[in-house]
Amino acid sequence: MRLALALLAGLAGTAPAAAERLVLSLSSSLVTIGSNYTGARLVAYGIVERDAQSATRSGTYDVVITVRGPREALTVRRKDQVGPIWLNRSQLKFVQVPTYLAVNATRPLSEIMDQDRRRRFRLGIPAIVDAPEFSIDRGEGGDAFRAALIRLKERDALYKEEPRAVTFVTEGFFRSVIPLPATAPVGNYEVEVKLVADGLVVAHRDASFELVKTGFEEQITEAARDRPLTLGLATAALALVFGWFASVIFRRD
């Protein structure tokens, strides 16, 4: 027991201290959706603070910014032709799918880190989707379903990977624009920034922002969630009133 404690103490003593530190800020922590909302753009700013140990590091830094939207559970199904009809024959359930996923980097991820390390550090959309906790895999062929999920999300502009969307304004100061399409769902968004040097993550920092509805859109959303029957009856009554009013205006005598 004493020997094990001594070995642990020795390992702790030889572990290198963090030589870099990230300071991160977002242009806004709250994005509001109104009647004229067509999307938004946030800007992430960061500073790389270095100590005497990291000052001698050779090479340049890379920054990877990952933005994850609210999680959802969904199922991807594959249709196969059986005679003259198409049927759902196989499927894969995903349990913690980000509704929105954006990855910005200083250069292509394949140039920053090899594939094994990207999977270990969850860098890039394929590496995130391939994570074991991401899906309930019931057999072989899961890669095809994951590729289909990415393809469908990219079609809706909800998954996006930009290899040169992070730029260093000065040696230690970087910025990146985070686009939010009009189809992005409301909720809390997580921003994760990782600093990479020599193929390893040397520092990371997290932030968050919220996408919310305001005004009439917010009132309709709350009514649909809290009083769905009342909202349905009111909508039907309003449709009848407008229908009657249109019949009166366009009636031919």
Secondary structure by P-SEA (a helix, b strand, c coil): caaaaaaaaaaaaacccccbbbbbbbcccbbbbccccccbbbbbbbbbbbccccccccbbbbbbbbbbcbbbbbbbbbbbbccccccccccccccccccbbbbbccccccccccaaaaaaacccaaaaaaccccccccccaaaaaaaaaaaaaaaaccbbbbccccccccccbbbbbbbbcccccccbbbbbbbbbcccccccccccbbbbbcccaaaaaaaaaaccaaaaaaaaaaaaaaaaaaaaaaaccc
